[in-house]
Amino acid sequence: DTEVTQTPKHLVMGMTNKKSLKCEQHMGHRAMYWYKQKAKKPPELMFVYSYEKLSINESVPSRFSPECPNSSLLNLHLHALQPEDSALYLCASSQVWLALDTGELFFGEGSRLTVL
Amino acid sequence: GENVEQHPSTLSVQEGDSAVIKCTYSDSASNYFPWYKQELGKRPQLIIDIRSNVGEKKDQRIAVTLNKTAKHFSLHITETQPEDSAVYFCAAIRTGGFKTIFGAGTRLFVKA
């Protein structure tokens, strides 16, 4: 299985709602990522988990809360979002670097979020 | 901070022609350079990559070249086809790092 699976594919939420995005991979990758992508822009790193521990938080507002329950799952909890948070949220995974590991990112299809 | 510049932002070619996309990176410690293709409404997917100890790599119609001294790397697509139409992102990363620095992207249109 070489896929990263994300749910839901589409999400519409109000500014007072609480929702979660989910991501799963079964490639044995020990690094998992959340990226945000706006239209016509490159993916923008939000969070990195390495061995289920938060390694990088790119100064993301606290209304986004990541969680890594185990080595295969990654969640992004959303609360009190703003309309400008509307974007495609991409989950990705990769091997943790050893001397010969590639660093290739395997992306999910994304969750398209609309905040009203 | 680390930066990757990518040119052009848009490229339109006739089917069968070649397309070249160029990138420049700032972090001299970068040593892995992937290229991702993102079709409309789809996920970014790796199409080719190169390590800093290699100057050129080819895979069928696509090739990547790296000039480490100048901190330049380029993607070459020959005999372009309509299905090559997509956004292409170059990127750079350090060994042992988790931050892939993406270029701004090139929107390639291949006209049939």
Interface residues (C-beta under 8 A of the other chain):
Chain A: A31 Y33 K40 K41 P42 P43 L45 V48 S50 S55 I56 L90 W97 A99 T102 G103 E104 L105 F107 G108 E109 G110
Chain B: Y32 P34 Y36 K42 R43 P44 Q45 L46 D49 V87 F89 I93 T95 G96 G97 F98 K99 T100 F102 G103 A104 G105 R107
